Amino acid sequence: MRTAAGPARLRRPPAHELVFVAVLLALSAAAWLMAHRLAAPDMRVGILTGAAQGHRSAHDMAPMPMEHAMGAGVFLGVWLVMTAAMMLPAVTPVIVRLDRLVRRRGDPGVVVYALVTGYLAVWAAAGVAAYGVFLGFQEAVTAGDPMTAARVGAAVPLVAGVYQLTPLKRVCLRRCRSPLAVLVRHGERIVGSRTGALRVGVHHGAFCLGCCWALMVLLLAAGMMSLVWMGAIAAVVLAEKALPHGETLSRLFGAGLIALGVLLIAVPGLAPALA
């Protein structure tokens, strides 16, 4: 009986790990709930999915009209909620494995919370650049011909798909998928102090941003608060980072985006069906 019970106890996750995972998943669930509550109908479409039919005006197809004076604050708040909802599930397996590796060295594992803070700080800062992209999409919608704006939106999945196949994407994805590489490169800084762990979280978040920025631009084009698009892209990010054949899935998804972009550029009237 002892020999049977021993392995069972070894397979059971320790209490601190269960608490950590529960905290991250609770934060993610809260962010998804907030996204659902914040998502007004005009936030669920973008330059891609709100593309005009021939008779609609540029004003009618504006994806998310906002007061310019308050636009930045609203956008950045929504961006932070959205990225927390989408990225925390994907980063949780990596952080848990990193926590295990740190603890096996006999060092305290509480610094992983600082890692998560640094990771999310990168995405919060990226919201400034994302706001610039958002304004660019708004300008294309309100100042140009509706069909031209539709083709601009259709070019986004094409560009995102091409990036999925680049060496930079592959390098960033490999760094995101490997907690062991993070520990080998930055182990001393992680266990040295919370400040060191925070900096390593920023470093890891930068690779994650390099991995996923094109997908987030795609989300801005499709509708930044569309729960369908949020869920689809979050699932792709999770598959890329957590599944055994994540790199292959990433390339397949990229090929699919390229095909979608070419189709929508050729037939822009199909774009509203994606909303």
HUTATA-V811077 format. One record per pair of residues at least 12 apart in sequence whose C-alpha atoms are under 7 Angstrom apart, sorted by the first residue. I is the first residue (numbers start at 1). GAP is how many residues later the second one is. If there is no record, write none. Layout:
{{I | GAP} {I | GAP}}
//
This chain:
{{21 | 71} {24 | 64} {24 | 68} {25 | 64} {28 | 56} {28 | 57} {28 | 60} {28 | 61} {29 | 56} {31 | 50} {31 | 51} {31 | 53} {31 | 54} {32 | 53} {35 | 46} {35 | 47} {35 | 190} {39 | 186} {42 | 21} {42 | 22} {43 | 20} {43 | 21} {43 | 180} {43 | 181} {43 | 182} {43 | 183} {44 | 179} {44 | 180} {44 | 181} {44 | 182} {45 | 18} {45 | 177} {45 | 178} {45 | 181} {45 | 230} {46 | 17} {46 | 174} {46 | 175} {46 | 176} {46 | 177} {47 | 16} {47 | 90} {47 | 94} {47 | 102} {47 | 103} {47 | 106} {47 | 174} {47 | 175} {48 | 102} {48 | 105} {48 | 106} {48 | 173} {48 | 174} {48 | 223} {49 | 173} {49 | 222} {49 | 223} {49 | 225} {49 | 226} {50 | 13} {50 | 222} {51 | 99} {51 | 220} {51 | 221} {52 | 94} {52 | 95} {52 | 98} {53 | 216} {57 | 89} {58 | 83} {58 | 84} {58 | 88} {59 | 83} {62 | 76} {62 | 79} {62 | 80} {72 | 59} {75 | 56} {76 | 51} {79 | 48} {80 | 44} {83 | 40} {86 | 148} {90 | 147} {90 | 148} {90 | 151} {93 | 149} {94 | 83} {94 | 85} {95 | 17} {97 | 82} {98 | 81} {98 | 82} {99 | 13} {107 | 84} {111 | 83} {111 | 86} {114 | 80} {114 | 83} {114 | 84} {115 | 82} {115 | 83} {115 | 85} {115 | 86} {116 | 85} {117 | 81} {117 | 84} {118 | 80} {118 | 81} {118 | 83} {118 | 84} {119 | 82} {119 | 83} {119 | 85} {119 | 86} {121 | 81} {122 | 80} {122 | 83} {122 | 84} {134 | 86} {150 | 118} {151 | 114} {151 | 117} {153 | 68} {154 | 107} {154 | 110} {154 | 111} {155 | 106} {155 | 110} {156 | 62} {157 | 61} {157 | 100} {157 | 101} {157 | 103} {157 | 104} {158 | 99} {158 | 100} {158 | 103} {158 | 104} {160 | 54} {160 | 55} {160 | 58} {160 | 97} {161 | 93} {161 | 94} {161 | 96} {161 | 97} {162 | 92} {162 | 96} {164 | 86} {164 | 87} {164 | 90} {165 | 86} {165 | 89} {169 | 41} {169 | 42} {172 | 35} {172 | 36} {172 | 38} {172 | 39} {173 | 38} {175 | 32} {176 | 28} {176 | 31} {176 | 32} {176 | 65} {177 | 64} {177 | 65} {186 | 14} {215 | 18}}
//
